Amino acid sequence: DIQMTQSPSSLSASVGDRVTITCRASQGISYYLAWFQQKPGKAPKSLIYAASSLQSGVPSKFSGSGSGTDFTLTISSLQPEDFATYYCQHYNSYPLTFGGGTKVEIK
Amino acid sequence: EVQLVESGGGLVQPGGSLRLSCAASGFTLSDHYMDWVRQAPGKGLEWVGRSRNKANSYTTEYAASVKGRFTIFRDDSENSLYVQMNSLKTEDTAVYYCATAVRDNNGHYYFDHWGQGTLVTVSS
């Protein structure tokens, strides 16, 4: 199975900050990587697929990059509604697996 | 507008069975791959399994943790996806989400829309 490792597991940031979250796959997954946002008590929301493609309706302050084993999610200017937990997930092969999550908290 | 509404969660004893439903609207279920993903209380997301679309004969894939105990199936006439969960264990306690999966240009499928989830608690 492909293991997905996110770092950091949590971070504190201020409104307006630029935030970067890293996701590493235990083996190459090309660009078959997605990112999700989840707020407490809510379902995940799809943000990015194919490592860098925004899902419909997702604001351009979110961006993704990477291929192979190393990927990043960047939020260009953190807003109050962006405080949430973010997950990466590969869809290169079965089983599909998620990273452990990164909780973005208010400083 | 795509909508996915899960139901059927509840309290069940270890060793028991439960069937969850995912009612789909706003799209043609038979055209889509569909997945179940779960989240144990306070934990991260875990993929449970997938049902491919009609064009791919509704074949399925499962996580090792549920293979042989869970069965994903659908009734396209009812526009509904199901997961039959047998021999439930305490570690199956989680919120269960259904999600649509969309094909990319290279034939890989990524998650798109999600339902709101239904809670399954396995406890004596």
Interface residues (C-beta under 8 A of the other chain):
Chain A: D1 Y32 A34 F36 Q38 K42 A43 P44 K45 S46 Y49 A50 Q55 Y87 Q89 Y91 N92 Y94 P95 L96 T97 F98 G99 G100 G101
Chain B: D35 V37 G44 L45 E46 W47 R50 E61 A63 A64 Y97 V102 D104 H108 Y109 Y110 F111 D112 H113 W114 G115 Q116 G117
